[in-house]
Amino acid sequence: MSCCCEFKGCNEETKISAVIFDLDGTLLDTERATRGVLNGFLAKYGKELDKEKEEKKRVGMTQQESVDVILKDYELPLTPEQFIKEITPLYRERWTEAKALPGANRLINHLKKNGVPMALASNSLRENIDVKISHHNGWKESFSVILGSDQVKSGKPSPYLFEEAAKKMGVDASNCLVIEDSLVGVKAANAAKMKVVAIPSRGEVDCYLLADAVLHSLLEFQPELWGLPPFDDWLDNTLPIEPIHVSGVYVNGALHESTENATGALPGQVFGLYFGWGKVHADRNFKILVSIHLNHLNHVANKRIHICLIDPNSDDHMYEQQRMQIHLVGYISAFDKKELTSRELEKLEEYKSIARASLDLPSFTYSF
């Protein structure tokens, strides 16, 4: 494993003894679950969603800040109170569908098993946090402290949420590690004088400048670098993961994602080298090695899903222009490259061999 921001580890003086998590975009994929809610709401008032504007705004904001921006941008004939009353039930319906992001359950369970205190500190209102985590088994019981922005003087980027979480856990701020996805969250951790790992949401590139370490995914997190107990769930060179599903059209070795159904799109934190199973129509399952990275085209960053068929005698031409389902069941490593080239190409056969052997193990079986 590796992280995309060089980090050598903590010294004894700053050894981490507690972890504070953000929620939306860090542990939960709420953005994908609620996609389309605001668009549908605006349509009732004859307004059209500005996609470019929405992608760059409101990540990590408190509810009140977000509401004020929306009312101003779209000139809606509503007071903040009226807007919240109308739109909150629509979001609450979707929050129950929000899935844990890759590696979230694994990290929470690992820290709990090893007795590491955990807190949840979000700019959401506390009652909304409770709704969001209620469908995730064991989450509420795993956090010794849960705080919303309505429980402190002010939310992020002010340090109060993190300071209060540390106080309630009985841990000094210097011994707390914050895990965040937003710039306002990283700034809040800095203000609280805590170490911070960022897993930036799209557009939050300034996190790279302010965080102690930056990852693409929680699957890249290495607890031992922070003085925490290491994971013990790797099988040789591979990690079993909760299955990740995506479908699209297979063209020239790449999967072009289906985006009609938002819940079927690839979660934001899925980057790296994975393996799993593919299927086309009623054909048998076949083994695949998959690299997922950002492809920058015309100043727009989009994910590229490169698929390598690894079954003996596989012929990728037979699947050209076909709709393919893929189910990722294992993770190999971070992959901060645009594509499998140079040194990575030299290791391609090794990766194929690792994936092929792993997919014969019971831990990586999958039935469509």
N, C-alpha and C positions, 0 to 999 in steps of 0.2 A: 504493500500500500504506500501511497505517497500523497502529499498535499501539494496544491498548486502554489502555495506561498511557503517559502523556506522557513522552517522552524526547527530549532535544535533541541527544544525541551526546556522545562523549568528547572531552576536550581533549587536547593533545599530550602532556601529562605522564602521562596514563593510557591512552595508545594501546594497543589490544589487539594482541598478537602471537601468542597461542595460545588455543585454544578447548578446554574440557573439557566433555564430554557425560555426562549420566546416560544410562542405557539404557532400563529399563522405563518405559513411559509417556511417554518423551521421544523416543526414536528408534524403539522397537519397541512394537507394540500387543499386548503379552503378556497384558494383562488380558482382552481379548476372546478371545484364542486359548485361554486356560485356564479360561474361564468354565464352571462346572459341575463342575470337578474336585473342589473341596472339598465341594460339596453331595453328590456321589456317594460320596465317602469317608466323610462323616459318617453317611450313611444306613446304611452297613454296621454302625455302632455304635448304631443306633437314635436318632440325633440329627438334628435338622432345622436347616438353615441359617437364621440370622437375617439376612435381607437388609438391613434397615435398619442393623444393627450393622456388617455387613461393608462397606457402602459408605463408612462413616466411619472405618474402621480400617486400619492396617497399610500405608498408602501410604508407600513409602520405607523401611520397616523392614528391618533385617537379617533373615536367615533365623532366627537364634536368637530374636530378639525376637518375630517373627511366630509361631513355634512355641509359645513360652511363652504368648502371649495366647490362641491357639486352644485349647491344652490346658486352660487355666483357664476360658475362657468356656463350653466345651462339656463340661467335666468328663470328658474322655476317659481311659480306663484304660490309658494308654500313657506311657512315658518319652519325653522329647524325642528320644532316639536312635531309639527304635522308630517314632515318628511319622515322622521324616525318612526312615527306611529304607523305610517302606511307601508314603509319598505321593510321594516324589521321582520314581520311575519314571513315575508317572501324569502329572506335570507335564512331564517330559522329552519324552514323546510329543507333547505339545501345543506345547511351545516351538518345535519345528521348523515349526509352522504359523503362528507369529507373523509378521505382515507389518510392513513398514516403515511408520511413520506418514507422513501427507502432508508432503512437503517434506524428509524425512530424507535420502533418497538424493541429492536435488538439492543440499542444503547440504554433505553430506560430500564429494561429487564436486567441488563448487565450491572448497571450502577446500583439498582435495588438489591440484587443478589449479593453484592459486595459491600453493602451497608454505607454507600456514599449518599449523603443527604442531597436531595434535589428540590428545587423550587421552580414554579411556573410563574413567570412575570410578563404579562401581556398588556398592550395598550387597549385591548378590548375591555368592555365592561365585565365585571365579575360574573354577572348572571349569564352573559353570552359565552364566557369561557366554560362555565358549567355545562351549557347545552352542547358546545362543540366537543367536549371530551367525554360526555356521558355515554357515547356509543363505543368507546374504546376500553376494552376490558382491562381493569387494573390501573388505569392511568391516574384516576383521582386518588387512589390509595397510595400510589407510588410517590407523590409529591407531598413533602411535609409542609410546604407553604404554597398557596395559590393566591396570586394577587392580580387584580385588574386596575386599570388606570383611575377608576372611580374610588379606589381605596387609599390613594395617596394624594399629596398636594398637587402634583401634576405628573403627567405621563412622560414617556421618552420624547425627546432626548434628555430631559432632566434625569438626574441619577436616582430619584426618590424610590422608584419601583425596585431597583436592584439593591439599594441601601436597606430598604425595609425588609426585603427577602433575606438578606444576609443577617440582619438583626434578629428576625424571627427564627432563623436556623441556628443562631448562636455562633456564627462563623465570621471571622474578620474578613473585610472586603478584599484584602490582598490575597486571601486563600480561596477566593471564589472564581470560578470560570464561567463566563457567560457564552452561550451559543445562540447566535442571532442570524437573521437573513436580511435585515434592513439597515440602512445608513443611520437612521435615528436611533436604532437599538445599539449599534456599535458606538455611536457618540455617547449614549447614556452609560454604557459600560466603561468607556474611557473616563467620563465624568465621575463615576463611582470608584475609579482607580482599581478596576478589576481587569483580569485578563479576558480576552474575548476572541472566540473563533467565529468567523463569518462564513456563511454559506449563502452568498448574495443572490437575491432574486434578480430577475432581468432588469437591467437599467441601474442597479445599485453598485456600479463599478467603483465608486469612491470608497467602498468598504475595503478594497485592496490596500488603500493607503493608511487606514486607521486601525485595522485589526491586527492582532498578534499572529494569526494564521488564517488562511483562506482555503476553504475546501469547495469541491464541486458538489459533494454529497456527504451525508452522515456516515456512509459506508467507508469513507476515507479516514474517519476519525480514529486516531491512535491514542487511547487513554494513557498508555505508559509514558508518552511524551510530557504528560502533565502530572506525573507522579501518581496516577491512578492505576488500579489493577488492569492488566492487559486482557483482551478478549481471548477466549479459549475455544472458539467455535469454528476455526478454520480447518478444513479437511485437506491436508497437504497444502496445495497452492490455490485452493478455491474456497469460496464462502457460499453456503446455502442462503438464499434470500427468499422473502415472501414473493411469490410470483408477480411479475409485471407483465401486463398484457397490452398489446398494441396490434393494429392491423393497418394494412395499406397495400399499395400496388408495388410489386417488385420490378425495378427497372435498373438494368446495368449494375447489379450488385448492391443496390440501395433500396430501402423501403421508403416509399413516399406516403407519409402518414395520412390516415383518414381523419378529417377534422370536423365532420358533420356532427358527430356526437362528442361533446366536450369531455364526458367522463371516459371516453375511450382513447383520449390523447395521452401522450407520454408525460408523466409527471415532470415538473421543472427540474428536479434534482437528479435526474437519471443521466449520468455521464460516465464514460469509462468503457472497460472491456468486460462484456458479459457473455454468457452462453445459455442455451436453452433449446427449445423445440419450435419447429415451424410446421405449418400445415397449409396446404392449398386444396380447396374443394374437399372431396372425400378421400384424398390420397392419404397414405400412411404418414405418421409423424416423421420428421427428419431432424437430425442434429444440426445446430447452427452456432457459430461464433459471431458475436455482434459487437461492433465498436460504435459508440455514440459520442459525437463531438459537435461543437458549434462550427457552422460553415458561414463565413462572412461574405455576403454577396450584396453589392450595391449599398453598402453601409448598413445592411440589415443582417442581424445574426439569427440564423435558423439552425435547428438541429439536423444533423445528417446521421442517418442510421445505416451503417454499412454492414451487410450480411455476407458471411462466408459459410457456404455449405461444407460440412465436414464429414458427412457419411462417405464411406468408400464408394467410388464410382458415381458420386453425385454429379449431376449435370445441371448447372444453373440456367442453361438456355431453355430447358423445358418449363421453367417457371417465369420466363420473361413476360412482362405485361400482365401477370396474373395477380389476383388479390390474394395476399398472404396474411395469415395470422401468425404472430410469434408470441411465445411465452418464455420470458427470461426467468430462469430458476437459480442461476449461479453467477457470482461476481468474481473476477480475477484481479483487476487492479484499476487504479485511476489511469486515465488515458488522456493526457493534455496535449494531444497532437491533432492536426487537422484530418489526417488520414493515415492508414497503415503504410508508411513509407520508410526509407532509409533503414535505421537500426531496427525499427519495429517490424519492417517487412522481413528482416532476417530472422526474427523471432516468431514469425507467423506459424511456421510448422510446429514450433514448441507449444504455442497457444492452442493450436488445433489439437495436438496430442493430449494436452491437459484437459481440454473441454470434452473431447471424445471419450476419454477414460472416465471422467467424472460423471458423464451422463449415463453411464452403465451402473452407477451406484444408486441404491434406494433413495438416498437423500435428494436426488435430483430428478426423480421421475415426475411425469406430469401427464394427466389424461385430459384430452380436449373434450 
